[in-house]
Amino acid sequence: MRYFEDLVVGGRIETGSFTFTESEIIRFAREFDPQPFHIDPVAAKASHFGALVASGWHTVAISMKMLLLKTGALDPEARGAFGPSPGFRDLEWLKPVYAGDTLTYSTEIIEKVDLASRPEWGIIRNRNEAVNQRGETAMRFTGQAFCMRRPKL
């Protein structure tokens, strides 16, 4: 289990890659963001995108999944070390994500915050990015999460 004290500002990991297929884009968008350029290839072709594009929320959801899988936060043994998120900021969708695009996700710790009100926890702030196969940043945001401090013996 990794604790607040184990994490280092500047620590960066690649959390994984995901290829967006037409069927996956449509499935997600029908459920969560049913705009025509996400669910209808014909309508998308006539839009300013010129083709079907993934919902920005889809790119963020994949980022979360990749982060949880890579950090082991879904492991029942580690689950207690990571608490809820008090939110995120500065979300930017910089490039459209088309069917067939592969995004590679990464996260970098940019700040650690001590909590006087909850000394058993700290907050980790991290910059999350998704870069497409052409090397272009498609999405980025600053996330944060509570992280348990190492128990005192």
Residue pairs with C-beta under 8 A, 6 or more apart in sequence:
1 77
1 78
1 80
1 81
2 71
2 72
2 78
2 81
3 81
3 147
3 148
3 149
3 150
4 112
4 121
4 122
4 124
4 147
4 148
4 149
4 150
5 149
5 150
6 150
7 109
7 112
7 124
7 147
8 109
9 109
9 110
9 111
9 112
10 108
10 109
11 108
11 109
12 106
12 107
12 108
12 109
13 70
13 71
13 106
13 107
13 108
14 70
14 104
14 105
14 106
15 63
15 66
15 67
15 69
15 70
15 71
15 105
15 106
15 107
16 66
16 69
16 70
16 104
16 105
17 102
17 103
17 104
17 105
18 62
18 66
18 102
18 103
18 105
19 100
19 101
19 102
20 54
20 58
20 97
20 98
20 99
20 100
20 101
20 102
20 103
21 99
21 100
22 41
22 52
22 99
24 58
25 38
25 52
25 53
25 54
25 55
25 58
25 99
26 38
26 39
26 52
28 38
28 54
28 55
28 57
28 58
28 61
29 35
29 38
29 39
29 54
29 55
29 58
30 39
32 55
32 57
32 58
33 55
33 56
33 57
33 58
35 55
36 43
36 44
36 47
37 43
37 44
37 47
37 49
37 52
37 53
38 44
38 52
38 53
38 54
38 55
40 52
41 51
41 52
44 50
44 51
44 52
44 53
45 51
45 52
49 96
49 98
51 98
51 99
52 98
52 99
53 96
53 97
53 98
54 96
54 97
54 98
54 99
54 101
56 91
56 93
56 139
58 97
59 93
59 97
59 103
59 130
59 138
59 139
60 91
60 139
60 141
62 103
62 105
62 130
63 105
63 128
63 130
63 139
63 141
66 105
67 73
67 105
67 107
67 128
67 143
68 74
71 78
71 82
72 78
73 79
73 81
73 82
80 148
81 147
81 148
82 145
82 146
82 147
82 148
83 121
83 145
83 146
83 147
83 148
84 145
84 146
85 143
85 144
85 145
85 146
86 123
86 144
86 145
86 146
87 144
88 141
88 142
88 143
88 144
89 141
89 142
90 140
90 141
90 142
91 139
91 140
91 141
92 139
92 140
92 141
93 138
93 139
94 136
94 137
94 138
94 139
94 140
95 132
95 136
95 137
95 138
95 139
96 138
97 103
97 132
97 138
97 139
101 132
101 133
101 138
102 132
102 133
103 130
103 131
103 132
103 138
103 139
104 130
104 131
104 132
105 128
105 129
105 130
106 128
106 129
106 131
107 126
107 127
107 128
107 129
107 143
108 126
108 127
109 124
109 125
109 126
110 125
110 126
110 127
110 142
111 124
111 125
112 122
112 123
112 124
112 125
113 122
113 123
113 124
113 125
114 122
115 121
115 122
115 123
118 146
119 149
120 148
120 149
121 146
121 147
121 148
121 149
122 146
122 147
122 149
123 144
123 145
123 146
123 147
124 144
124 145
124 147
125 142
125 143
125 144
126 142
126 143
126 144
126 145
127 140
127 141
127 142
128 140
128 141
128 142
128 143
129 137
129 139
129 140
130 137
130 138
130 139
130 140
131 137
131 138
132 138
